[in-house]
Amino acid sequence: MCLFRIIIIIFFYFDVCVFIIFFSDLFFYERGGKKINRCHGQPAPRGAGEECFHCLFIYLCTYLLIVNDFIFGEVGARRCHGYMEGGPSVPRAGPEVSALPRAYCFGLGLGALPWLPGLPSAPRAGPEVSAHFRRGAAPLGVGVAARGRGRSGIGIGIVIRIGAAAAMKDVPGFLQQSQSSGPGQAAVWHRLEELYNKKLWHQLTLQVLDFVQDPCFAQGDGLIKLYENFISEFEHRVNPLSLVEIILHVVRQMTDPTVALTFLEKTREKVKSSDEAVILCKTAIGALKLNIGDLQVTKETIEEVEEMLNNLPGVTSVHSRFYDLSSKYYQTIGNHASYYKDALRFLGCIDVKDLPVSEQQERAFTLGLAGLLGEGVYNFGELLMHPVLESLRNTDRQWLIDTLYAFNSGNVETFQALKSAWGQQPALTLMSCTGMSSWKKGTFSHVLQSTDYTATHQIYAHHSLVHLMAFSITIRRSAHTGQPITVQLQTPFVPKSQDLDLHQGPDFQGAHYVYGTTLVPEVEGGPQPTVHMLWTPVPQDLTLCGEEQERSWEFLTAVAESEEEVKRSYSEGLALIASGSLHSSHIHAWDALWQGCCIDLDGPLPLRQALYGCLYYLLSAIPPRDNPGFIFHGISPGGLSNGTQGEDYWGHVFWDQDTWVFPNILLFYPEAARAILEYRIRMLEGALRNAEEQGYKGAKFPWESAATGQEVCPEDIYGAQEIHITGDVLMAFEQYYYTTQDQKLFREDGGWKLVGAVAQYWCSRMVWSEEEQCYHIRGVMPPDEYHYQVDNSAYTNALAQRSLRFAADIAQDLLIPVPEEWVECANKIKVPFDMEKKYHPEYDGYSPDEPVKQADVVLLGFPLMHSMSPEVRRNDLEMYEPVTDVNGPAMTWSMFAVGWLELKEMQRAQSQLNKCFSNITEPFKIWVENSDGSGAVNFLTGMGGFLQAVLFGYTGFRITKTSLLFNPSCPDDVHKLKVTGVSYLGNKLKFTITKEEMRIEVSESPLDPPALPLEAVLEESGQRFPLGEGHSISFPTVAGWIQRSPTKAH
C-alpha cells in the first residue's frame, strides 16, 4: 500500500506540471486571431494570464484537497481497491471535500472542472489540449472523472494503461465550425452561440426547438452531433418537457432501435421531475417498441401511461401523442372499436388542418372502416361531424362517406346499393349490416354476407303473443356454389339466476324447461312469484346442404307465471312456425299498431329519426291490444328491468310513467293509457297502507312501485319526501277522463276510490299557517332532488291543488257530494310566488342562482297549466334555465322547449330541444338518461319528454276540462307537421300544420261505442267548423280548440 501511495504522489506532482503547462490552453483558445478567455467568453486583454491566475489557484487548491482525501482519507484505500478491481467508476471525494461544489474533477481536469459559485460555467479544453493528447503527450491512460450536476470530465486515472485520451467536447469550437458549414446556416449557428454565451437558457431552448424541427438541419446524423457536442452541455437547464421534445427529434436519426431505446430510458430518468415529460418519453418508448414488433411491452406501456394521464388535470399537450400511439397499437392488433375510439380522441387533441391532406384522407378512411367493423361501435355521429371525413369527399373513396351515413341512419337499402364499392374492400367482404330492417316491424336483423352465401339472424319479442320471444337463422346460397354451407352458433345462456330458485323440469315438445320462485319477496311477508320458462336448444352449428338453396331455422323462448300458460304459449308458437306465419303474425300486429298513430314532419332528418325512435320504444312498452288476460305491471324508466343490481331502477315504476310517458300514449291509444291507470288502481291497497304507516289519511303512492303498491325505494328519504308522485298519478287520471269521458273507469272499475283517497291524503298532509293564513305542505323533496326537507315546494303544492280540484269536478259529474275540505284546501294552499321579481321560487327560502337538478318550477306552465301571465312564465324560464344542471336527466330540456314555444320564442325553444340529442345513441336511437352516457339505458322518460315537446309543443295541444286546445308553433326548419291518430272523445283526428295553413280531418268516428260529435273553434275569430268522419277542414294557422259539438248529428 505504501508503494502505491508513493506512485500516487509521483503522479500527483506530474499532474501539477502538466496542469501548469496546459494552463493557457485551459483558459484561453484562439478564435479569429484573438485569444479568448474561457472564464468569461470575452477576448483576453494584455495580462490575461495574471487576470485569471485566481482561477488557476482555485483549481490547484481543489485538486490538492481531492487527492489528499483520496490518498490519506480513511476510506481512501477502499476507494483505490474498488477502482482497481472494477468497482465504482467514479470515486467520490471524502467529507473534507464534500463542502466544495459537487462538480469537481478527479485527476487532470480537462472536462467539467470544479467551478465555484459566482464564476462562469466550467471551461472546456480547447483543440490545442486535445491535440497534445492525440500526439501522445499523455503516456498514461485517461480515466473517467467524478461527475456532479450532470457534468463529466477526463482526468489521469488510477489504472495504468497505454492509450490516447478521448477528444473533449468543445462547444465554442463546434459552434464555430458549424457556422462555416453552409452560407445559409451561419446566422442560425451564430444565434445559438450568442444565446449560449449569454446563458439565456429559455430563449436558447426555443431556438433549439425551432432548429431541430427545421428539415434543413435534420440531415444524416446532424442532430445526434448537435446533442453530443452542444445540447448535452446545458440540458439540465432545459424545461423537461421541452428537452424530451428536442430529444424525440434526435432519436429519429438513430438507426439502431436498441440505441434509441437506451437513450430514451436515460432521458426518462433525467426528466422524472415532470409527469408530462415522463409520459411523453414513455410514449416514445412505446412507439419504438411497436415499430420493432414488441406488442406485449407496447400494451404494458399504453396501460401504464393511460393511468398516468388519468391523474393529469385536463387534456394536456401529451394526450395527442398517447392517443396516436394507442390507436396505432389497436390498429396493429385489429381491435377496430378501440382504434376508432382513440383515433377520434387523437383528432380531438389536434387541429386537423395541421395534417397533410394525404394523412387526413388516410385517417378518415381507416376511421370509417373501423367504425363499420368495430364491435359495439354504434354511434358514428362524432365521425360524421368531424372535418377529417370531408377529406374523402369528391375522391374515389367518397363511397365510404355515403356508406357511413346509410349505416348510421339504418337505411339498409342504400347500404346494400353501395355494396359494389365497399364490397371491394377485403376487410369489409364479410361485414355485417346490423340494424332493424324496419323500425315499424319491431325486428332486429343481423346480416352476414360473403361471395358464397347470405346468413340472416332475426330476433323479436312477438307483439301479440306476449309470452314469446323468437329468433331465426336463414341461410341463402349464391347461384355459383353447390357446396354445403355451415354457420356456427354461440349462445351465452345458462339457466342459472341469482334471483330465482330454479329447478329443471322435463323437456316439453323438444324444449328445455326450468321453473322456480323469486328468492326474496318484494316486501316482508309478501308473495314470491313463480317463473316458468321453455326454450328451444341452440345447436353448435347449422348446415345448408348442397342441394338446398335456402333454409330457415326457428327458435322459441316462452316465459310465463304458470306452467299451463308457458306451455300453451310455446305450443302456439310451434303451430305458427309450422304454418310459416310466426314472423308474419308479429309484423301484422305491429302494422295494426302503426295505423293508429304517426308523427311525420318535413324537417331535419335527425329530428324525424328521433321522433320515430321515441315512438317505437314507447309503443314497445305499452300493453298489447286485444289481450284481456294480460296483467300489466306499469312502465319503468328503462322499460323491462335489466342490468346488475341497482341498474336502471330495478324495473320499478316512478312518476316517469304518469308524467312523462303517459300523455303521449293517451293521445294515440287511450285503451293502453287505461291499462296504465288500471295498474295504479290495483296498487291502491299498498298506497293506502303507505299513508297509514306515515300517519296520514287516504292513499300515498310509493316513489318506487312494483307489484304490491308499497314503497320499494331502497333510500328512505325519497319514499318519505318525494310525495309529488301522488299528484302525478292523479294528474294522469284527470287527463284520461277529460280526453275520453270514460266514466266507467271511475264508477265501476275503482277509479273514483283512488281519486277520493288521493284527495284525502292531500288534505291530511296540509297544515294551516296562522301567520300566512294559508295551508302549507312541509318537509318534502321536490322534483329537484338536490333539495330536500323543504317547505311548500311550488310544484308539489300546485299539483296538490290540481288534484283536489279534479276530485271535486269528477265528484260532481258522478253526482257524489264534494267534501268542503277539498274545496277549502285547494283554494287556500300556498304556491310560493315572489311579487317583486314576479316568478315562482322553487320552495320557501329558495335563493335565486341556487343549482337545480332538473325541470321543476317550469312544469307549472306545462303540464300543470297553473294559471300565470306570459310575463311570469318567461321569468320562470329565464330564472331556472341557467341554474339547471346541464348533466341532468334527459327530459328536462324538453320542458324548457315547450315553455319557449308557448311564448313563440322559436330559436330559444330549438336550442333547448337540441340539447336532447346528446342523449341519443346510434344507430338505433336508444336514449340514455344523462348526456354523458350514464344512467338508465332505453330511457323512456327522456323519450316521453322529447315526444311531448313535439306533440304538445309544436302543436300546442293542451287537454282541458272541456276541450283539446291547439296553438301551433313550429321552428323555421319544420315546414310541415302531420300528426295522425289523435284520439279525442272517441274520435281519431289527423292534423296537418304548415306555417300558413292548418288542416283537421276526422279519420275515424266509431259507432260502437258511439264517438261524441266534434267541432273546431278558432280563438280569435270565434269561427266554428263542424268535424265529421271522412271530411276535413282548413283555416289559417292560428290558435283554437276542438270541443264537443252542441249538435247530436255527425
Residue pairs with C-beta under 8 A, 6 or more apart in sequence:
1 77
4 80
5 71
8 67
8 70
8 71
8 158
9 71
11 140
11 156
12 67
12 71
14 156
15 63
15 107
15 108
15 156
16 60
16 63
18 108
18 138
19 26
19 59
19 60
19 63
19 108
20 56
22 125
22 129
22 132
23 49
23 56
24 49
25 125
25 126
25 128
25 129
25 132
26 38
26 110
26 113
26 123
26 125
26 126
26 129
27 37
27 38
27 39
27 48
27 52
27 55
27 56
27 123
28 35
28 36
28 37
28 38
28 44
28 48
28 126
29 35
29 36
29 38
29 126
29 127
29 128
29 172
29 173
30 36
30 126
30 128
31 172
31 176
34 43
34 44
35 43
35 44
35 48
36 42
36 43
36 44
36 172
37 43
37 44
37 48
37 51
37 52
38 123
38 124
38 126
39 52
39 55
39 119
39 120
39 123
40 120
41 120
41 172
41 197
44 51
45 51
55 119
58 114
58 116
59 109
59 113
59 114
62 97
62 100
62 104
62 114
63 105
63 109
65 93
65 96
65 97
65 100
66 93
66 97
66 104
66 106
68 96
69 76
69 93
69 94
69 95
69 96
69 97
70 76
70 79
70 80
70 91
70 93
70 94
70 106
73 79
73 94
73 96
74 94
75 94
76 94
79 91
79 92
80 158
81 87
82 88
82 91
83 89
83 91
83 158
83 159
84 158
84 159
89 144
90 106
90 144
90 145
90 146
90 147
91 106
91 146
92 146
93 100
93 104
93 106
93 146
97 104
100 114
100 116
101 114
101 115
101 116
101 117
101 148
102 148
102 149
103 112
103 114
103 115
103 122
103 147
103 148
103 149
103 151
104 113
104 114
104 146
104 148
105 111
105 112
105 113
105 114
105 145
105 146
105 153
105 155
106 145
106 146
106 155
107 143
107 145
107 153
107 154
107 155
107 156
107 157
108 154
108 155
108 156
109 145
109 153
109 155
110 124
110 125
110 129
110 153
110 154
110 155
110 165
110 168
111 122
111 124
111 125
111 145
111 151
111 152
111 153
111 154
111 155
111 168
111 169
112 122
112 145
112 147
112 148
112 151
112 152
112 153
113 122
113 123
113 153
114 122
115 121
115 122
115 123
121 199
122 151
124 168
124 169
124 170
124 171
124 172
125 168
125 170
126 170
126 173
127 170
127 173
129 168
130 165
130 167
130 168
130 170
132 138
133 142
133 164
133 165
134 164
134 167
136 164
138 156
138 164
138 165
139 162
140 156
140 157
140 160
140 161
140 162
141 157
141 159
141 160
141 161
141 162
141 163
142 154
142 155
142 156
142 157
142 163
142 164
142 165
142 166
143 154
143 155
143 156
143 157
143 158
143 159
144 152
144 154
144 157
145 152
145 153
145 154
145 155
146 153
147 153
149 236
150 235
150 236
150 270
154 165
154 166
154 168
169 228
169 229
169 232
169 233
170 229
171 196
171 229
171 230
171 233
172 193
174 225
174 229
174 230
175 189
175 192
175 193
175 196
175 230
176 193
178 185
178 189
179 185
179 186
179 189
179 190
179 193
180 186
181 189
184 216
185 216
185 217
188 207
188 211
188 217
191 207
192 204
192 207
192 208
192 211
192 230
195 203
195 204
195 207
196 204
196 230
196 234
201 234
201 237
201 238
202 239
204 234
205 238
205 239
205 242
205 246
208 231
208 246
209 242
209 245
209 246
211 217
211 226
212 218
212 223
212 226
212 246
212 249
212 250
213 249
217 223
217 226
218 249
218 252
218 253
220 253
221 253
222 253
223 249
223 250
223 252
223 253
224 250
224 253
224 254
226 250
227 246
227 247
227 250
231 238
231 246
231 250
235 243
235 270
236 270
238 246
239 274
240 270
240 271
240 273
240 274
240 276
240 277
241 271
241 274
241 276
241 277
241 280
241 317
241 318
243 267
243 270
243 271
243 277
244 267
244 271
244 277
244 280
244 281
244 284
245 280
247 263
247 264
247 267
248 280
248 284
250 263
251 260
251 263
251 264
251 284
251 288
254 260
254 263
257 288
257 291
257 292
260 288
261 285
261 288
261 289
264 281
264 284
264 285
264 288
265 285
267 281
268 278
268 281
268 282
268 285
271 277
271 278
271 281
272 278
275 308
275 311
275 312
276 312
276 316
276 317
276 318
278 308
279 305
279 308
279 309
279 312
279 318
279 322
280 318
280 321
282 301
282 304
282 305
282 308
283 301
283 305
283 318
283 321
283 322
283 325
284 321
285 301
286 297
286 298
286 301
286 302
286 305
286 325
286 329
287 325
287 328
289 297
289 298
289 301
290 298
290 325
290 328
290 329
290 332
295 329
295 332
295 333
298 325
298 329
299 329
302 322
302 325
302 326
302 329
305 322
306 322
306 326
309 318
309 319
309 322
315 349
319 345
319 349
320 346
320 349
320 350
323 342
323 343
323 345
323 346
323 349
324 346
326 338
326 342
327 339
327 342
327 343
327 345
327 346
330 336
330 338
330 339
330 342
331 339
331 343
331 366
331 370
336 369
336 370
336 371
336 373
336 374
336 375
336 377
337 370
337 374
337 375
337 376
337 377
338 374
339 366
339 370
339 374
340 367
340 370
340 371
340 374
340 377
340 383
343 363
343 366
343 367
343 370
344 367
344 382
344 383
344 386
347 363
347 386
347 388
352 360
352 386
352 387
352 388
355 363
355 388
357 391
360 388
360 391
361 391
361 392
361 395
361 397
363 388
364 388
364 389
364 391
364 392
364 400
365 392
365 397
365 400
367 383
367 388
367 389
368 383
368 389
368 392
368 400
368 401
368 403
368 404
369 400
369 425
369 427
369 428
370 377
371 377
371 380
371 383
371 404
372 403
372 404
372 407
372 422
372 428
372 431
373 427
373 428
373 431
378 921
378 922
378 923
378 924
379 921
379 922
379 923
380 404
380 407
380 408
380 922
380 923
381 408
381 922
383 389
383 404
384 404
384 405
384 408
389 401
389 404
392 398
392 400
392 401
393 401
399 418
399 421
399 422
400 421
400 422
402 414
402 418
403 415
403 418
403 421
403 422
405 411
406 412
406 414
406 415
406 418
407 415
407 433
407 435
407 923
408 922
408 923
409 605
409 609
409 923
410 435
410 436
410 439
410 923
410 924
412 433
412 435
412 437
412 445
415 433
416 433
419 449
422 428
422 431
423 429
429 450
429 451
430 448
430 449
430 450
431 449
432 446
432 447
432 448
432 449
433 447
433 449
434 445
434 446
434 447
435 444
435 445
435 923
435 924
436 443
436 444
436 445
436 924
437 443
437 445
439 612
439 613
439 616
440 590
440 591
440 594
440 616
441 460
441 586
441 587
441 590
442 460
442 461
442 463
442 586
442 587
442 590
442 616
442 620
443 458
443 459
443 460
443 583
443 586
443 587
444 458
444 459
444 460
445 456
445 457
445 458
446 456
446 457
446 458
447 454
447 455
447 456
447 457
448 454
448 455
448 456
448 457
448 487
449 455
451 478
452 477
452 478
452 481
452 483
452 485
453 475
453 476
453 477
453 478
453 481
453 485
453 544
454 475
454 476
454 478
455 473
455 474
455 475
455 476
455 487
456 472
456 473
456 474
456 476
457 471
457 472
457 473
458 471
458 472
458 474
458 583
459 469
459 470
459 471
460 469
460 470
460 471
460 583
460 586
461 468
461 469
461 620
462 468
462 469
462 470
462 573
462 582
462 585
462 586
462 589
463 586
463 589
463 590
463 593
463 624
464 585
464 586
464 589
464 624
464 625
464 626
464 627
465 569
465 572
465 573
465 576
465 585
465 586
466 624
466 627
466 630
467 558
467 559
467 560
467 565
467 566
467 569
468 556
468 557
468 558
468 569
468 570
468 572
468 573
469 556
469 557
469 558
469 559
470 554
470 555
470 556
470 557
470 573
470 582
470 583
470 586
471 554
471 555
472 552
472 553
472 554
472 555
472 583
473 487
473 489
473 542
473 552
473 553
473 555
474 550
474 551
474 552
474 553
475 485
475 487
475 542
475 544
475 550
475 551
476 549
476 550
477 485
477 544
477 548
477 549
477 550
482 546
483 546
484 543
484 544
484 545
484 546
485 543
485 544
486 541
486 542
486 543
486 544
487 541
487 542
487 543
487 544
488 540
488 541
489 538
489 539
489 540
489 541
489 542
491 538
493 535
493 538
495 502
495 504
495 512
495 514
495 533
496 502
497 516
498 519
499 518
499 519
499 520
500 516
500 517
500 518
500 519
500 531
501 516
501 517
501 518
501 519
502 514
502 515
502 516
503 514
503 515
503 516
504 512
504 513
504 514
505 513
505 514
505 515
506 513
507 513
508 534
508 567
508 570
509 570
509 571
509 574
510 536
510 537
511 534
511 535
511 536
511 537
511 556
511 558
511 570
512 534
512 535
512 537
513 532
513 533
513 534
514 532
514 533
515 530
515 531
515 532
515 533
515 563
516 530
516 531
517 528
517 529
517 530
517 531
518 528
518 529
518 531
519 528
520 528
521 527
521 528
522 706
522 707
522 708
522 710
522 712
523 708
523 710
523 712
526 708
526 710
527 707
529 561
529 707
530 561
530 562
531 559
531 561
532 559
532 560
532 561
532 562
532 563
532 565
532 566
533 557
533 558
533 559
533 566
534 556
534 557
534 558
534 566
534 567
534 570
535 555
535 556
535 557
535 558
536 554
536 555
536 556
536 557
538 555
542 553
544 550
544 551
554 577
554 582
556 570
556 573
556 574
556 577
558 566
558 567
558 569
558 570
558 573
559 566
560 566
560 569
573 582
576 582
576 585
589 624
589 625
592 625
593 619
593 625
595 981
596 668
596 669
596 981
596 988
597 615
597 619
597 668
597 669
597 980
597 981
598 978
598 979
598 980
598 981
599 611
599 612
599 615
599 947
599 950
599 951
599 977
599 978
599 979
599 980
600 608
600 977
600 978
600 980
601 607
601 608
601 611
601 950
601 954
601 974
601 976
601 977
601 978
602 974
602 975
602 976
602 977
603 971
603 973
603 974
603 975
603 976
603 977
604 973
604 974
606 917
607 974
609 925
610 916
610 917
610 920
610 925
610 946
611 946
611 947
611 950
612 925
613 920
613 924
613 925
613 926
613 943
614 925
614 927
614 943
614 944
614 946
614 947
615 664
615 947
617 639
617 926
617 927
617 938
617 940
617 943
618 661
618 664
618 665
618 940
618 943
618 944
618 947
620 639
621 635
621 639
621 661
621 940
622 635
622 665
622 669
622 672
622 675
622 676
623 630
623 632
623 672
623 675
624 630
625 669
625 671
625 672
632 675
632 676
632 678
632 679
633 653
633 679
633 706
633 707
634 653
634 657
634 676
634 679
634 680
634 705
635 653
635 656
635 657
635 661
635 676
635 940
636 648
636 649
636 650
636 651
636 652
636 653
636 654
636 656
636 657
636 940
637 648
637 649
637 654
637 656
637 929
637 936
637 939
637 940
637 941
638 648
638 649
638 651
638 936
638 937
638 938
638 939
638 940
639 938
639 940
640 651
641 648
641 649
641 650
641 651
642 648
642 651
642 937
643 937
646 714
647 936
648 936
648 937
648 938
649 704
649 936
650 704
650 706
650 712
651 706
652 704
652 705
652 706
652 712
652 713
653 679
653 704
653 705
653 706
654 703
654 704
654 705
654 725
654 941
655 703
655 724
655 725
655 728
655 729
656 940
656 941
656 944
657 676
658 676
658 680
658 725
658 728
658 729
658 731
658 732
659 728
659 731
659 732
659 863
660 891
660 940
660 941
660 942
660 944
660 945
660 948
661 940
661 941
661 943
661 944
662 673
662 676
662 732
662 735
662 944
663 732
663 735
663 863
663 944
663 948
663 951
663 952
663 959
664 944
664 947
664 948
664 951
665 672
665 673
665 676
666 673
666 732
666 735
666 736
666 739
666 983
667 739
667 951
667 957
667 982
667 983
668 981
668 982
668 983
669 983
670 736
670 739
670 740
670 742
670 983
673 732
673 736
674 736
674 740
674 742
674 745
676 732
677 732
677 733
677 736
677 745
677 751
678 745
678 749
680 701
680 729
680 732
680 733
680 754
681 749
681 750
681 751
681 753
681 754
682 709
683 701
683 702
683 705
683 708
683 709
684 699
684 709
684 750
684 753
684 754
684 757
685 709
686 702
686 705
686 708
686 709
686 710
687 699
687 700
687 701
687 702
687 709
687 726
687 757
688 698
688 699
688 757
689 709
689 710
690 699
690 700
690 701
690 702
690 709
690 710
690 711
691 697
691 698
691 699
691 700
691 757
691 761
691 764
694 700
694 720
696 761
696 764
696 765
697 760
697 761
697 763
697 764
698 756
698 757
698 758
698 759
698 760
698 761
698 762
698 763
698 764
699 726
699 754
699 757
699 758
699 760
699 761
700 723
700 726
700 761
701 709
701 725
701 726
701 729
701 758
702 709
702 710
702 711
702 712
702 713
702 719
702 725
703 711
703 713
703 718
703 719
703 722
703 725
704 711
704 712
704 713
704 718
704 719
705 712
706 712
711 719
713 719
717 781
717 788
718 781
718 785
721 779
721 780
721 781
721 788
721 789
722 780
722 781
722 782
722 785
723 765
723 777
723 780
723 796
724 780
724 782
724 783
724 793
724 795
724 796
724 799
726 758
726 761
726 762
726 803
727 758
727 762
727 796
727 799
727 800
727 802
727 803
728 799
729 754
729 758
730 754
730 755
730 758
730 802
730 803
730 806
730 807
731 799
731 802
731 803
731 806
731 863
731 864
733 751
733 754
733 755
733 806
734 802
734 806
735 959
736 742
736 745
737 743
737 745
737 746
737 806
737 810
738 959
738 960
738 961
738 962
739 959
739 964
739 983
739 984
739 985
740 983
740 985
740 986
741 985
741 1012
743 813
743 814
745 751
746 752
746 755
746 810
746 814
747 814
752 810
752 811
752 814
752 816
755 806
755 807
755 810
755 811
756 807
756 811
758 803
758 807
759 803
759 804
759 807
759 808
759 819
759 822
762 800
762 803
762 804
762 825
763 804
763 821
763 822
763 825
765 777
765 800
766 775
766 776
766 777
766 800
766 825
766 829
767 775
767 776
767 777
767 778
768 774
768 775
768 776
769 775
769 776
769 830
772 830
773 828
774 828
774 829
774 830
775 825
775 828
775 829
775 830
776 791
776 792
776 829
776 830
777 791
777 792
777 793
777 796
777 797
777 800
777 829
778 791
778 792
779 789
779 790
779 791
780 788
780 789
780 790
780 791
780 793
780 796
781 787
781 788
781 789
781 790
781 793
782 790
782 793
782 794
782 795
782 796
782 842
782 843
782 856
783 795
783 853
783 854
783 855
783 856
783 859
784 842
784 852
784 853
784 854
784 856
785 853
785 854
786 851
786 852
786 853
786 885
787 842
787 843
787 846
790 842
790 843
790 844
790 845
790 846
791 843
791 844
791 845
792 830
792 831
792 832
792 843
792 844
793 842
793 843
794 831
794 832
794 840
794 841
794 842
794 843
794 856
794 857
794 860
795 842
795 856
795 857
795 859
795 860
795 864
797 829
797 830
797 831
797 832
798 831
798 860
798 864
798 866
799 864
800 825
800 829
801 826
801 829
801 831
802 864
802 866
804 822
804 823
804 825
804 826
805 826
807 818
807 822
808 818
808 822
808 823
808 826
809 961
811 817
811 818
812 818
831 840
831 866
832 840
832 841
832 842
832 843
832 844
832 846
833 839
833 840
833 841
834 840
834 841
837 848
837 875
837 879
838 871
838 872
838 875
839 857
839 872
839 875
839 876
839 879
840 857
840 860
840 868
840 872
840 876
841 857
842 850
842 852
842 856
842 857
842 880
848 879
848 883
849 883
850 883
851 883
851 884
851 885
852 880
852 883
852 884
852 885
853 884
853 885
853 888
853 889
854 884
854 885
854 888
854 889
854 891
854 892
855 884
855 891
855 892
855 895
855 896
856 880
857 876
857 879
857 880
858 876
858 877
858 880
858 895
858 896
858 899
859 895
860 866
860 868
860 876
861 868
861 873
861 876
861 877
861 898
861 899
861 902
862 895
862 898
862 899
862 902
862 952
862 958
863 948
863 952
865 958
865 960
868 876
870 902
870 903
873 899
873 902
873 903
874 903
876 899
877 896
877 899
877 900
877 903
881 896
881 912
884 892
884 896
886 915
886 931
887 930
887 931
887 932
888 930
889 929
889 930
889 935
889 939
889 941
889 942
890 916
890 919
890 927
890 928
890 929
890 930
890 931
890 939
890 941
890 942
890 945
890 946
891 941
891 942
891 944
891 945
891 946
892 945
893 912
893 913
893 915
893 916
894 912
894 913
894 916
894 942
894 945
894 946
894 948
894 949
894 953
895 945
895 948
895 949
896 909
896 912
897 909
897 910
897 912
897 913
897 949
897 953
898 909
898 948
898 949
898 952
898 953
899 909
900 906
900 908
900 909
900 912
901 909
901 949
901 953
901 954
901 956
901 969
902 956
902 967
902 969
904 969
906 969
906 970
906 971
906 972
909 953
909 969
909 971
910 971
913 946
913 949
915 931
916 942
916 945
916 946
916 949
918 931
919 927
919 928
919 929
919 930
919 931
919 939
919 942
920 926
920 927
921 927
921 928
921 933
926 937
926 938
927 938
927 939
927 940
927 942
927 943
927 946
928 934
928 935
928 936
928 937
928 939
928 942
929 935
929 936
929 937
929 939
929 941
929 942
950 977
951 957
951 979
952 958
953 969
954 968
954 969
954 970
954 971
954 974
954 977
954 993
955 966
955 967
955 968
955 977
955 979
955 991
955 993
956 965
956 966
956 967
956 968
956 969
956 1039
957 964
957 965
957 966
957 982
958 964
958 965
958 967
959 965
960 1041
962 1043
962 1044
963 1017
963 1041
963 1042
963 1043
964 982
964 984
964 1041
964 1042
964 1043
965 1039
965 1040
965 1041
966 991
966 998
966 1039
966 1040
966 1041
966 1042
967 1019
967 1039
967 1040
968 977
968 993
968 998
968 1037
968 1039
970 977
970 993
970 995
975 994
975 995
976 992
976 993
976 994
977 991
977 992
977 993
977 994
978 990
978 991
978 992
978 993
979 990
979 991
979 993
980 990
980 1003
981 988
981 989
981 990
981 1003
982 988
982 989
982 990
982 991
983 989
984 1014
984 1042
985 1011
985 1012
985 1014
985 1044
986 1005
986 1006
986 1009
986 1010
986 1011
986 1012
987 1002
987 1004
987 1005
987 1011
987 1012
987 1014
987 1027
987 1029
988 1002
988 1003
988 1004
988 1005
989 1000
989 1001
989 1002
989 1003
989 1014
989 1027
989 1042
990 1000
990 1001
990 1002
990 1003
990 1032
991 998
991 999
991 1000
992 998
992 999
992 1000
992 1001
993 999
993 1037
994 1037
995 1037
996 1036
996 1037
997 1034
997 1035
997 1036
997 1037
998 1034
998 1035
998 1036
998 1037
998 1038
999 1032
999 1033
999 1034
1000 1016
1000 1025
1000 1027
1000 1032
1000 1033
1000 1034
1000 1042
1001 1031
1001 1032
1001 1033
1002 1014
1002 1027
1002 1028
1002 1029
1002 1030
1002 1031
1002 1032
1003 1029
1003 1030
1004 1029
1005 1011
1005 1028
1005 1029
1005 1050
1012 1044
1012 1045
1013 1026
1013 1027
1013 1028
1013 1044
1013 1045
1013 1047
1013 1048
1013 1049
1013 1050
1014 1026
1014 1027
1014 1042
1014 1043
1014 1044
1014 1045
1015 1024
1015 1025
1015 1026
1015 1027
1015 1042
1015 1043
1015 1044
1015 1045
1016 1024
1016 1025
1016 1027
1016 1033
1016 1035
1016 1040
1016 1041
1016 1042
1017 1023
1017 1024
1017 1025
1017 1040
1017 1041
1017 1042
1017 1043
1018 1024
1018 1035
1018 1038
1018 1039
1018 1040
1019 1038
1019 1039
1019 1040
1019 1041
1020 1038
1020 1039
1021 1038
1023 1035
1025 1033
1025 1035
1026 1045
1026 1047
1027 1033
1027 1042
1027 1045
1028 1050
1029 1050
